[in-house]
Amino acid sequence: MTPDWFAVVDATWPAAGRETRGNLLLREGRGGGKRVSAASALGPVSAGEIDAAEDAMRAMGQQPLFQLRPGDEALDAELARRGYDVIDPVNIYAIATERLTDIPIPRVTVFALWEPLAIMRELWAEGGIGPGRLAVMDRVTGPRTGLLMRHRDKPGGVAFVAIHDGVAMLHALEIPPHQRRQGLGRWAMRGAAFWAMDNGAHTLSVVCTKANEGANALYRSLGMEIVGEYHYRLLEEKETA
């Protein structure tokens, strides 16, 4: 059975709050990023439902933001008519975990552990992954772990992995500039696959903006395939004095 990729995203990177209004699901992000702040459609959406969603998002302290999935073409067109801009088109990649567990990971290269160590929090912070996103990780109720990569006896990177319905999804992969081009991204994905397999997941997945050429190239080089796509529409609103 094909996984519900959007359910995997929601469970492994959960919003602080969720509320259904008509055929729209609203999310409260509290600084956790677009994935946990965007509204998404549950069915055909009326103009009145969009109006109400906009007011509700503003009341949360969030700009009006929608996640558009395949099948949301009518909503996409209406938001475009209202002046919403397309931002961050995204690919969802996946691969069977067994395909990334064929090569042993060199000793002391990848460590799976939870709670995050201070150095992991520091690496995330350096990459712009602050308290709001760390709070998202804390909200996950299923199996989860942090990954700490090392290279030449130095911290080499960090990532977060969680599992929903047999699918592991990797988030918040961050490798500091001085440790890039050392293959640590590949070892992070393989480390995630080993942890996922040990915890009962048959599939490893990841989301990536289409504009991130390096990350897309990494996932393709590992044999991962695009299994889903989506994009956002954001209404930029000027602050009034």
C-alpha positions in Angstrom: 0.0 0.0 0.0 1.3 3.5 -0.9 2.1 5.5 2.2 0.2 8.7 2.9 3.2 11.0 2.5 1.4 14.0 3.9 0.4 12.1 7.0 4.0 11.1 7.4 5.1 14.7 7.2 2.5 15.8 9.7 3.3 13.1 12.2 7.1 13.3 12.0 7.1 17.2 12.0 3.9 18.0 14.0 2.3 21.4 14.4 1.7 22.9 17.8 -2.0 23.0 17.1 -4.5 21.8 14.4 -8.0 23.0 13.8 -10.5 22.1 11.1 -12.6 24.8 9.6 -14.9 23.6 6.8 -12.7 21.9 4.3 -9.5 23.5 5.5 -7.0 22.2 8.1 -5.3 25.0 9.9 -1.9 24.6 11.7 -0.4 26.6 14.4 3.4 26.6 13.9 4.8 28.7 16.8 8.1 29.3 14.9 8.4 25.7 13.6 8.5 26.6 9.9 6.1 26.5 6.9 5.3 22.8 7.2 3.6 23.3 10.6 2.1 26.7 9.8 0.3 26.2 6.5 -3.3 25.5 6.0 -4.2 22.6 3.7 -7.4 21.5 1.9 -9.5 18.5 2.9 -11.9 18.9 0.0 -13.3 21.7 -2.2 -12.7 25.1 -0.5 -15.1 28.0 -0.8 -14.2 31.7 -0.9 -15.7 32.1 2.6 -13.6 29.3 4.0 -10.5 31.0 2.6 -11.6 34.3 4.2 -12.2 32.6 7.6 -8.8 30.8 7.4 -7.0 34.0 6.7 -8.5 35.7 9.7 -7.7 32.6 11.9 -4.1 32.6 10.8 -3.7 36.2 11.5 -5.1 35.6 14.9 -2.4 33.1 15.5 0.2 35.7 14.6 0.9 34.0 11.2 0.8 35.3 7.7 -1.9 33.6 5.5 -0.1 30.5 4.1 -1.4 27.5 2.3 0.1 24.2 1.3 -1.0 23.1 -2.2 -1.0 19.4 -3.1 -1.9 17.5 -6.2 -5.7 17.9 -6.7 -5.7 21.4 -5.2 -5.6 23.2 -8.6 -8.9 25.1 -8.0 -7.7 26.4 -4.6 -4.3 27.2 -6.1 -5.9 29.3 -8.9 -8.1 31.2 -6.4 -5.1 32.0 -4.2 -3.2 33.2 -7.2 -6.2 35.5 -8.0 -6.0 36.9 -4.5 -2.4 37.8 -4.9 -0.7 34.9 -3.1 2.8 34.1 -4.3 4.2 30.6 -4.9 7.1 29.8 -2.6 9.3 26.8 -2.0 8.1 24.1 -4.3 9.0 20.8 -2.6 10.0 17.2 -3.6 9.2 14.2 -1.4 11.8 11.5 -1.8 11.7 7.9 -0.6 13.6 4.6 -0.8 13.4 1.2 0.8 15.5 1.2 3.9 17.2 -2.0 2.9 18.7 -0.3 -0.1 20.7 2.1 2.1 21.8 -0.5 4.7 24.0 -2.5 2.2 27.2 -0.7 3.2 28.5 -0.7 6.8 28.9 2.8 8.2 32.5 3.6 9.3 33.0 3.4 13.1 32.2 6.6 15.0 30.8 8.4 11.9 27.1 8.5 12.8 25.5 8.3 16.3 21.8 7.9 16.9 20.6 9.4 20.2 17.8 11.2 21.9 17.7 13.6 23.8 19.9 15.9 21.6 23.3 16.7 23.1 24.3 20.4 23.5 26.6 20.2 20.5 23.7 19.0 18.4 21.6 21.9 19.5 24.5 24.2 18.7 24.9 22.8 15.2 21.2 23.2 14.5 21.2 26.8 15.8 24.2 27.6 13.5 22.1 26.4 10.6 19.0 28.5 11.6 17.2 25.7 13.3 16.2 27.3 16.6 14.0 26.7 19.5 10.8 26.7 17.5 11.9 23.8 15.3 13.4 22.0 18.3 10.0 22.2 19.9 8.5 20.5 16.8 10.9 17.6 17.4 9.8 17.4 21.1 6.2 17.1 20.0 6.7 13.9 18.0 4.9 11.0 19.7 6.3 8.1 17.7 9.8 6.7 17.5 12.4 9.4 16.9 16.1 10.1 17.2 18.7 12.6 16.5 21.7 11.9 14.4 25.2 13.3 15.2 27.8 12.9 12.5 31.5 13.1 13.1 34.5 13.6 10.8 38.1 13.7 11.8 37.1 13.6 15.5 35.0 16.8 15.1 31.3 17.3 15.0 30.3 17.0 11.3 26.6 17.4 11.2 23.2 16.7 12.7 19.7 15.5 11.7 16.4 14.4 13.1 14.5 11.3 12.1 11.0 10.1 13.1 8.7 7.2 12.1 5.0 7.1 11.2 3.2 4.0 9.9 6.4 2.2 8.9 7.9 5.2 7.1 10.9 7.1 8.6 11.3 10.7 7.5 14.5 12.7 8.0 14.3 16.4 8.8 16.6 19.2 9.8 19.8 17.9 8.2 22.5 20.4 8.9 26.2 20.1 8.0 28.4 23.1 8.9 30.2 24.7 5.9 33.7 23.5 7.0 32.5 19.9 7.0 30.8 19.8 3.7 32.0 17.8 0.7 33.2 15.0 3.0 30.3 12.6 2.2 28.6 13.3 5.5 25.2 13.8 3.9 25.4 10.3 2.4 26.4 8.8 5.8 23.6 10.7 7.5 21.1 9.1 5.1 22.6 5.7 5.6 22.7 6.1 9.4 19.0 7.1 9.2 18.2 4.0 7.2 20.0 1.7 9.7 18.1 3.3 12.6 14.8 3.2 10.7 15.3 -0.5 9.9 16.1 -1.3 13.6 12.9 0.5 14.6 10.6 -1.3 12.2 10.5 1.2 9.3 10.5 -0.3 5.8 11.0 3.1 4.0 13.2 6.2 4.5 11.9 9.5 3.1 12.9 13.2 3.1 11.4 16.4 1.9 13.5 18.9 0.0 12.8 22.2 -1.7 13.3 22.0 -5.5 15.7 25.0 -5.3 18.2 23.1 -3.1 20.2 21.6 -5.9 22.8 20.0 -3.7 20.3 18.2 -1.6 18.3 17.0 -4.6 21.5 15.7 -6.2 22.4 13.9 -3.0 19.1 12.1 -2.7 19.0 11.2 -6.4 22.6 9.8 -6.1 21.4 7.5 -3.4 18.7 6.1 -5.6 15.8 7.9 -3.9 12.8 8.6 -6.0 10.4 11.5 -6.0 7.1 10.1 -4.6 5.2 13.4 -4.0 5.3 17.2 -4.6 3.7 20.3 -3.1 4.2 24.0 -2.9 3.1 26.9 -0.8 1.3 30.1 -1.5 1.9 33.0 0.8 0.1 36.3 1.1 2.6 39.0 1.8 1.0 41.6 4.0 2.5 45.0 4.8 2.4 46.1 8.4 0.4 49.2 9.0 1.5 51.9 11.4 
